[in-house]
Amino acid sequence: MKKAKDQSGSEPAELASLVGERIKKIRKEEGLSLELFALRCDMNAAYVGHTLSPGMSPVR
């Protein structure tokens, strides 16, 4: 498993942003729509879209 660059100084919001970007990249590589991705994760598509939007932090 790869470590995030400069992981030691990451703020929670920065980390959440990195995770969101990674999920989006993998989802697109797999050819999954947001709705299908959410369905496979047993989550609501609106919630997934909201938490993966730039500037949004699922970590509270």
Buried (B, 14 or more C-beta within 10 A) or exposed (E): EEEEEEEEEBEEEEBBBBBBEEBBEEBEEEEBEBEEBBBEEEEEBEEBBEBBEEEEBEEE
